[in-house]
Amino acid sequence: MGSAVVLGLDLTSFDETNPFRRTISEHGLGPDGWIFGLGVGLLAAGSLAIGVSLARKRLAGVVGTLALAGWSVGLFLTAWFEKHDWSVGPSLSGSIHRAGSFIAFLSLPLAAVIIARPWRHRERSRATLVAFGLGICSVLWVVGIGAAVLVGAESGLPWYRVMPLGLVERGLAVTEVAALLALGVWAAAERLDPPQPAAGRPEAAAQPGVGDQSDVGGQSDVGGRPDAGGQGRSVAMRSST
């Protein structure tokens, strides 16, 4: 839902914003900034719900759950603190917004790769394989951005001028949201494991009166009826003595 809101905002302002150079967060600077914040906030809330579902069904370990929570926290920070125009000087709100974006974009690839790695699960599903593949693609996007930073440092150019930042950010965002949706499909398809019996609990076969017929008075009980033949042999032996 949140991703659809941001996508709709991006498409409606296509003629006003250069998608190759302008980042997605710049929608928060205009009069429709509250729509951008609402969409990102909804995406963060949905991501948190997916993380809780994966944790309850024991599909995500501690590290994967924390990484997915980092993605949600980063999105909340991005939604609450708006982007800043750095040409006019530094800003606390802009610094928090930038930090939240970095946390979100770095945490989701880590979460997707760790949670959906195929060698962790005995039964592989299509959703886990898709999530893992998209997680790897997200890592490659991040590596590409890191390479642009290094090239910019070598050439003396700002790193965001080395590459079409808007296009790269949108490609990364689409890949990460798709990986998140794959994790959500997997969480919805898996059933919650039933509670396991406590260790050391006696089984039904070991309980008295279940599956075990006691020999009362030296008489055998087969099928719930006394052995009449056994009683007759006992009487014959006493009469012969």
C-alpha positions in Angstrom: 0.0 0.0 0.0 2.7 2.5 1.0 4.8 1.6 -2.0 1.8 2.2 -4.3 1.3 5.6 -2.8 4.9 6.6 -3.4 4.8 5.2 -6.9 1.6 7.1 -7.7 3.2 10.3 -6.4 6.3 9.7 -8.6 4.2 9.1 -11.7 2.0 12.1 -11.3 5.0 14.4 -10.9 7.0 12.9 -13.8 6.8 16.0 -15.9 8.1 18.2 -13.0 10.9 16.0 -11.6 13.8 14.5 -13.4 13.8 10.8 -12.4 17.4 10.4 -13.5 18.9 13.0 -11.2 16.2 13.8 -8.6 15.8 11.4 -5.7 12.5 10.0 -4.5 12.8 11.9 -1.2 12.5 15.2 -3.0 8.7 14.6 -3.1 8.7 15.4 0.6 9.8 19.1 -0.1 6.8 20.0 -2.2 3.2 20.7 -1.2 2.4 17.0 -1.4 5.1 16.2 1.1 2.7 14.7 3.6 1.6 12.2 0.9 5.2 11.0 0.6 5.6 10.8 4.4 2.3 8.8 4.6 3.4 6.4 1.9 6.8 5.7 3.4 5.2 5.4 6.9 2.7 2.8 5.6 5.6 0.9 4.0 7.5 0.9 7.2 4.5 -0.3 9.2 3.8 -3.1 6.7 7.5 -4.1 6.8 7.3 -4.3 10.6 4.2 -6.6 10.4 6.0 -8.9 7.9 9.0 -9.1 10.3 6.7 -10.0 13.2 5.0 -12.7 11.2 8.3 -14.2 10.1 9.6 -14.2 13.7 6.4 -15.8 15.1 6.6 -18.6 12.6 10.3 -19.2 13.3 11.2 -18.3 9.7 13.7 -15.6 10.6 16.5 -15.8 13.0 17.6 -13.0 15.4 20.0 -11.4 12.9 17.5 -11.4 10.0 14.7 -10.0 12.3 17.0 -7.2 13.5 18.0 -6.4 9.9 14.4 -6.2 8.8 13.6 -4.0 11.9 16.5 -1.8 10.8 14.8 -1.3 7.4 11.5 -0.3 9.1 13.2 2.1 11.5 15.1 3.7 8.7 11.9 4.2 6.7 10.2 5.8 9.7 13.1 8.2 10.1 13.0 9.0 6.4 9.2 9.7 6.6 9.4 11.8 9.7 12.4 13.9 8.9 12.2 15.6 5.5 15.0 15.8 2.9 17.2 18.9 3.1 18.7 21.2 0.5 22.4 20.9 1.3 23.3 23.8 -0.9 22.1 26.2 1.8 24.0 24.5 4.6 23.7 21.6 7.0 20.6 20.7 8.8 19.8 18.3 11.7 16.6 17.1 10.1 18.4 16.5 6.8 21.2 14.6 8.5 18.6 12.3 10.3 16.8 11.8 7.0 20.0 10.8 5.2 21.0 8.5 8.0 17.6 6.8 7.9 17.9 6.3 4.2 21.3 4.7 4.5 20.0 2.4 7.3 17.0 1.3 5.3 18.8 0.7 2.0 21.6 -1.3 3.7 19.4 -3.3 6.1 16.8 -4.7 3.6 19.4 -6.5 1.4 21.0 -8.0 4.5 17.6 -9.1 5.8 16.5 -10.7 2.5 19.8 -12.7 2.1 19.9 -13.9 5.7 16.2 -14.8 6.1 15.7 -16.4 2.7 19.0 -18.1 2.1 18.2 -21.5 0.5 20.6 -23.6 2.5 18.9 -22.7 5.7 15.5 -24.3 4.9 14.9 -27.9 4.2 12.0 -27.2 1.9 12.6 -24.5 -0.7 9.7 -22.5 -1.9 9.5 -20.2 -4.9 9.0 -17.2 -2.6 12.2 -17.8 -0.7 14.2 -18.2 -3.9 12.8 -15.0 -5.3 13.4 -13.1 -2.1 17.0 -14.4 -2.0 17.7 -13.5 -5.6 16.3 -10.0 -5.2 18.3 -9.6 -2.0 21.5 -10.4 -4.0 20.4 -7.9 -6.7 19.9 -5.3 -3.9 23.4 -6.0 -2.7 24.8 -5.4 -6.2 22.9 -2.0 -6.3 24.6 -1.0 -3.1 28.0 -2.1 -4.3 27.5 0.0 -7.4 26.7 3.0 -5.3 29.8 2.4 -3.2 31.9 2.2 -6.4 30.5 5.5 -7.5 31.6 7.0 -4.2 35.1 5.7 -4.7 35.2 7.1 -8.3 34.0 10.4 -7.1 36.7 10.5 -4.4 39.4 9.7 -7.0 38.1 12.3 -9.6 37.2 15.0 -7.2 33.5 15.0 -8.3 30.6 14.7 -5.9 29.6 11.0 -5.8 26.0 11.8 -6.7 27.2 13.4 -10.0 29.2 10.3 -11.0 26.0 8.3 -11.7 22.3 9.1 -12.4 21.4 9.0 -8.7 17.7 9.3 -9.1 17.5 6.3 -11.5 19.9 4.2 -9.3 17.9 5.0 -6.2 14.6 4.0 -7.9 16.1 0.8 -9.2 17.3 -0.1 -5.7 14.0 0.8 -4.1 12.0 -1.3 -6.6 14.3 -4.3 -6.0 14.1 -4.0 -2.2 10.3 -3.6 -2.1 10.0 -6.6 -4.4 12.2 -8.7 -2.1 10.1 -7.5 0.9 6.9 -8.6 -0.9 8.4 -12.0 -1.6 9.1 -12.4 2.1 5.6 -11.4 2.9 4.2 -14.0 0.5 6.3 -16.6 2.2 5.2 -15.6 5.6 1.5 -15.7 4.6 1.9 -19.1 3.0 3.6 -20.8 6.0 1.4 -22.0 8.9 2.3 -21.4 12.5 3.9 -24.4 14.0 1.8 -26.1 16.7 3.3 -26.0 20.3 5.7 -28.9 20.9 5.0 -31.3 23.9 7.1 -30.6 27.0 10.3 -32.7 27.3 9.9 -35.7 29.6 6.2 -35.9 29.3 5.0 -39.5 29.5 3.4 -40.9 26.4 0.0 -42.5 26.3 1.6 -46.0 26.0 3.4 -45.6 29.3 0.3 -44.5 31.3 -1.4 -47.1 33.4 -4.5 -48.6 32.0 -3.7 -47.6 28.4 -2.4 -50.3 26.1 -1.5 -52.5 29.1 -3.8 -55.0 30.8 -2.7 -56.1 34.3 -2.7 -59.6 35.5 -5.1 -59.6 38.5 -5.1 -62.7 40.7 -2.9 -64.7 38.4 -5.6 -64.5 35.6 -4.7 -63.4 32.2 -7.0 -60.9 30.5 -7.1 -61.2 26.7 -9.5 -58.9 24.9 -11.0 -57.8 28.2 -12.4 -61.3 29.1 -11.0 -63.7 31.7 -9.3 -66.9 30.5 -11.9 -69.5 31.4 -9.6 -72.3 30.2 -6.9 -71.2 32.6 -9.4 -71.4 35.5 -10.5 -74.9 34.5 -6.9 -76.2 34.5 -6.4 -74.8 38.0 -9.4 -76.7 39.3 -8.4 -79.9 37.7 -4.9 -79.8 39.2 -6.4 -79.2 42.7 -8.8 -82.2 42.4 -6.0 -84.5 41.2 -4.0 -83.8 44.3 
